[in-house]
Amino acid sequence: MSFLRRVHAEGAGTEANRMTTIVRNMMADKRFTDAIEDMVDASKTAITYAHISHNEHMLQFNTLCLNFFQAIQQKKENEAIDAAHDLVKAGHGKAFGLA
């Protein structure tokens, strides 16, 4: 069962509890964690390209993604939850099933 289906099945409650549940499920999902290094690398590459092309929106999105991915990679749950909230606040939460 994917982390998104588990969240819906649990009826996650408040927004903060929902976000915590989603992040915890992502951190426990082997398919997601197996791909996390590639996602970190992709974000770093996109940040480099955003600097070169002077694309502030791309830079913002990929910086937020990098923060989120690195926190998950380092198994720092609280930092990952904070980074997830930052993604949602910036309007990018749907890209990861956070909003």
Secondary structure by P-SEA (a helix, b strand, c coil): ccaaaaaaaaccccaaaaaaaaaaaaaacaaaaaaaaaaaaaaaaaaaaaaaaccaaaaaaaaaaaaaaaaaaacaaaaaaaaaaaaaaaccccccccc
